[in-house]
Amino acid sequence: MKSTALFFLLTCTIAAKAQNAAPVNFTADQDHQNMMKQLGIKTLRNGPSGDESAPNHANYDEALANPYPDLPDALTLKNGKKVTTAEMWWKQRRPEIVEDMEREIYGRIPANVPKVTWSVKVTDKERVGFYPVIAKQLIGHVDNTAYPLINVNIEMTLVVPANAKGPVPVLMMFGRSALPAPAQPPAADVEKINTALKELLVKEHPEFKTIFEQYPAYNPIAEQSPFGPGGFPVMKGDPPTATQLIANGWGYVLIDPSSIQADNGEGLTKGIIGLVNKGQPRKPEDWGALRAWSWGAARALDYLETEPAVDAKHVGIEGVSRYGKAALVTLAFEQRFAMGLIGSSGEGGAKLHRRNFGEAVESLTGGGYYWMAGNFMKYGASDASFGPKTAKDLPVDANELIALCAPRFTFISYGVPEQGDAKWLDQQGSYMATVAAGSVFKLLGVKDIGVSNDYKTEKMPPINTGLLDGELAWRQHDGGHTDAPNVKYFIAWANKLMHYGKEGGGK
């Protein structure tokens, strides 16, 4: 009995020490090397350079862009059998793709991720442009009782039209959480504040009295106009995305990815990934930052499902660049999201891994490794215990990531290199992935972009020509590294599919 009690006490002591052990503080390079060691990788191929004058510059020659021209077929089971019904897709093929995506590319969300409790920090009556809105700043606290040394608080802002007749669709956007235009006190109250503030300043700093006497009209706190200098909005081109959404009867959410998981390798033992791992480095199948951000978006959707002002059946996800990758991953894996606007997402997003054009697999097995599962690094290995691997060895590709979004509304957006949406992103390779994904949308009874699914022969449409007649959509605008020029097209396209009007209140 004594030995049993002693063993139990020793076990509890070890567990308590593990709970209180400080997080590992690796640099990004140390963390990267740790994962290489776990995988048995001695050497990785260097990623291509974005500098076209560099010796290892990225390829931009279409004649060399398709070394592995055959994509994995989203509608062929691993046993070679063709998927011919929606039931086969949902019960057999989709789970196969999800398993490969989780294990080899984006990582698995752990089963023991702690609960998130949402609280409203501020509720404010504000304006977005000319439109009155209700804005809420929220904090989603992740339960850290299992490892108190890491604190994760998800930062989110929800903005909805003040005059909506019912629940409204919402676009959740990855970005800094901020109120649109915090309400200001009326002029009489601002005057009282300024009078009191001047008195306090003179009391603490008597020399200020001379300044205030010299400039009697000066006030430390100026009155704020919701429309900026002059009291009128100054706009060139389309209104800001937030204004367009509110004007069309939508709401929007800003969710801060950095409050979920840091956008760097040294942060992998902190944030939500570090919290679940109790401050220890990842294992090869653990989730990377893209999947962590998508998990945070899903927890925000949990809150929106409790919010009476939100039509929770019509919540979309949006992002550009690395957040475009995260938005596509979110839409693919989190089936409660009804739609997505995927902006300039490149490698790890809508771009085909098998394409040799601009950004490459090696770009994300090197500097961008922390976005992905550790296992993804295997496909950049030149010398490893398992031998060399390339993009050709990946069991899945971006066409299947897009296919996981079917039959929900999926809008793939790009700009043009001439305006800063770099060739690096491979607009052509992303179009090919979109074309190939269309077969799954059709199988599930909805429309794709309206072309054949022959990704080897279909040509990209001219710039500013939208393929917007189906639940899968494509449009390349004539702007830069942004999806803003496509927002008005996205809203009109989604409204048509939802049968929604800007007066609010859903269908």
Salt bridges, closest charged atoms under 4 A:
GLU52 OE2 - LYS423 NZ 3.35
GLU62 OE2 - ARG355 NH2 2.72
ASP70 OD1 - LYS456 NZ 2.45
ASP73 OD2 - LYS82 NZ 3.29
GLU87 OE2 - LYS91 NZ 3.03
GLU96 OE1 - ARG93 NH1 2.95
GLU99 OE2 - ARG103 NH1 3.01
GLU99 OE2 - ARG108 NH2 2.73
ASP100 OD2 - LYS78 NZ 2.73
ASP100 OD1 - ARG103 NH2 2.79
GLU102 OE1 - ARG108 NH1 3.67
GLU102 OE2 - ARG291 NH1 2.98
GLU104 OE2 - ARG103 NE 2.74
GLU104 OE1 - LYS378 NZ 3.01
ASP189 OD1 - LYS192 NZ 3.98
GLU207 OE2 - HIS205 ND1 3.72
ASP238 OD1 - LYS488 NZ 3.20
ASP263 OD2 - ARG322 NH1 2.42
GLU285 OE1 - ARG108 NE 2.67
ASP302 OD2 - ARG299 NE 2.65
ASP302 OD1 - ARG336 NH1 2.87
GLU305 OE1 - ARG336 NH1 3.03
GLU307 OE1 - LYS136 NZ 2.99
ASP311 OD2 - HIS314 ND1 2.72
GLU347 OE1 - LYS351 NZ 3.51
GLU347 OE2 - HIS353 ND1 2.49
GLU359 OE2 - LYS325 NZ 3.59
GLU362 OE2 - ARG45 NH2 2.84
ASP397 OD2 - ARG354 NH1 2.91
GLU400 OE2 - ARG93 NH2 2.78
ASP421 OD1 - HIS481 ND1 2.74
ASP426 OD1 - ARG355 NH2 2.81
ASP448 OD2 - LYS442 NZ 3.60
